[in-house]
């Protein structure tokens, strides 16, 4: 399948872009929702502003605190809430923005990103299948890529390989999963993560993914710290960072600008634009 493998890198000014996470507070309809969309919006804008002021190259927004998650399609209330918040973030920044609708609603992610002027979506299970706490997550690459074409959308699809918080139904080598997700699934970039949110990504998994899909942009999807950043960037093209950039490195806290600046500085020093 033909694709322009350079489209991802052209979105960013940096050679090795750092993409920060905005973890949305629980949205309407989810068990943890506290009754105020205003509070959810203000928290999201505050974190997005802190990430931009800290120097990140892009921002990924996801309904992180909506657990327990639906396996695939979320309700219209989630799509509406995310669209409202992402529109507000879009109006405040020119940085590339991404959307991830957990647990695995790629269709809604593409729709939200297209409507809100975002450049990226992250899809946890685009190809293959994994066993997760929601049940069996099945890839829907055929449906999602056709839907993107139907919308005449140019959003890039970042797809996880052997996604976190899940296990393969049968043992599969990372090299093969990366190759198929890139060549047959039609992903525009691949994401390699550790076993769970905030858990370190295995360098050998990144190396295997690179061997399986040598032309694909590869991102690290979890566990980045100031200590392992350069080791992983020696193989990967970019990183998605959430937990480490929060106050005290705790995912439930707000974004810490000092941590953002420290991580960005390490990357810029080693990989100047």
N, C-alpha and C positions, 0 to 999 in steps of 0.2 A: 504494500500500500504506500503510495507516494505521500510524503508530507515534507514541509520545509522545517528541518530540524533546527534551523537558526532562529525561528520565530520567537522561541522562548527567550533566548539571550538578547534579542533586539528589544524586548520590553524594558530592559534595565540598563542603567548607566554603568553599573559595577560589573567587574569581570566575574565575581562570585557572589551573586546577590543574596542578601539576607531578607527573608520574608517573615515578618512578625505575625503572631496570631492574636486576633480579637476573639476571645471566648465569650460569647453572649451569655448573659444571665438567663435563667429559665424564662421561656417565652409563654405567652398565653396558651392555655391548653395542656401544658406540661405539669406534672405533679409539684414541681418546685416553684412554680410561678407565684410571686408575692403580691400580685394585684396592681402593679404600676408599670405600664409601658414607659412612662416618662423616666423612671429610675433605670430601667434596662437601657434605654437610649442614652441617657447621660453617662452611664458606666461605659458603654461601647465607644462613645465619642471621646471620653477621657482616655481610654486605652489607645484608641487610634491616634489621638494627638500625641500621646507620649511616645508611641512607636515612631511616628514621623519625626518628632523633635529629636529623638535618639539617633536617627539616621538610617532607619531600615530602607530597603529598596522596594518593598511591596508589603501588602497586608492581606492576610487570609482571614475571613470571617466565618465562624461556624456556630451552630446552636449547641455548644458544648455542654451546657448545664440542663439540657432537656431530658436527660436520662430518667427512667429507662427509655431507650430509643425504639422507634418502629424499625422493623427490618429493612423496609424499602420506602414506600411512599408515605410522606408525612401528610398531615391534614392541611386544609387551606389556611387555617389560622396561623400555622407556622410559616407558610410561604408569604402570607400577608405581612406578618411581623418582621420577618427577615428582610423583605423588600423595603419596608418602611425605614428600617434602621440603616440598611446598606445605602439607600438613596441619600440619607442624611450624611453618611460618611463620604460618599462620592462627592457631595457638594462642598466638602471641606478639604479635599486633597486631590492632587493630580497623580498620586502614586498608583501603580498598578494594583488592582484589587482582585481578590479571589473569593469564591464561595464554596463552602462544603456543607451539605445538608445531611446530617447524621441520621440514621446510621449509613444508609447507602442509597439516598434518593438523588441519583444523577440527573434525572429528568427535571426535577424541580431546581436543582443547582444550575443547570444550563438555562432554564427559563428565567430565574432570578438574575443571573449574571448578564444575560442578554438585555433584559429590561432595564437594568440599573447601570449599564455602562461599565461592567467589570470585564477584565481581560482573561480571567482564569477560573477554572473550577477544579476542585479536588474530588475524586471519586474513589472511595475506599475499595470497591470491588468492581472493576470494569470488566475483567476477564477471569476465567476460572471460577472456583467456588471455595468458600471457607466456612468452617463451623465456628459460630460466635455465640454470645449469650442471647442473641436475638433469634437464633436458629441457623439455618444454612443461608449464607449470603451468596447469591448467584450473580455472576457478571451479566450485564445487559448491554454489552458494547454495540450489538446490532441495533437495538432500539435507540440508544442514546445518540450514536453518530448519525442515524437517520433523522432523529428529532432535531439535532443541531443543524443539519442541512435544511430541514423543513423551515426552521426559523431564520434561515439565511444568516446564521450567527458565526462569528469568527473567534469565539472564546476558546482558549486552549484547555485541553483536558489533561490534568495531572492525575495519573492513576497509580494507586498503591500496588505493590507486588508483595504477596503474602502479608496482607494487612495486619496491623496490630490488634490486640484484644481478640484474637481469633487463632484458629489452628487449621491446617489443611486437612481435607477429608482423607487424603492419602499423601504420603511423603512425596514432595515435589522439589526438585532442585531449583534454587533461585535463578540460576542461569536460564533454565527453560521457561520459567514463569515470566521473567523479564523479556525474553525473546518473543514469546507469544503475545504478551500484553502490548508490546511495541509494534511488532510486525503484523499480527492478526487482529489485535484488539483496536488498533488505531489510536493509541494514546499519543499525546504530543510531548509528554514528559513522564518519567517514572519516579515514584516515591518509595524509598526504602526506610523502614522504621525498625525500632526495637519491639519488644513483645507488648508494650503498653505505653500509655501517655507518660512522657517524662523519662522512660527507660532508654538506656543508650542503644544506639544502632550498632550492630556488629559490622566492623570494617570488612570482614570476609564476605558478608552478604552484599555489600556495596561493590566489592571487586567482582563477585560472581555476576551481579546484575550488569556491570559494565562489560563483562565478557559476553554475556548473552545478547546485549543490545548496545553495541559499541557506538552507535550514532545517536542514541537517545540522550537528551538532557536528564540527568539524574539528581534528585534532591534527597536530602536526609530529612526524615519525617518525625523524628523524636529523639530526645535525650541529648541535645546539643548543650554543651557547656563551654566556658572559656578554656577548659583544659583539653577537650577533644576536638574542638572546632577545626583546627588546621589539619589534624590527622585525617579527618573525614573529608575535608575539602580538597585534600591531595588527590582524591579519586572522584568525588562528587562535584557537581556544577553549582549547587545552591543548597540552602538549608531553610527549613521551616522551623521556627523557634517559638515556643509558647511558654512552657513552664519555667524555664531558666530566666526568662525576662521579667518574671513577676517578683514582687517584694518577697525577699527571703527564699526565692525559688519555689514558692508554693502556688499551685495552679489556681487556687481560689482567690488569691490576692490580686491587686491591681498591678499594672505594668510599672516597673521601676526604670525610670529614664537612665539612671546611672548604669544599670546593668546593660541596657540596650547600647548605650554609648561605648561601654567597655568591649562588648562583643563586636560591634561594628568596627571599632578601632583596630582590634586584632586582625580582622579580615582585611581591612583596607591596607594595613601595613604590609601584610604578606602578599596581597593581591591588589595592587593599585589599579585603578580604572584605566 
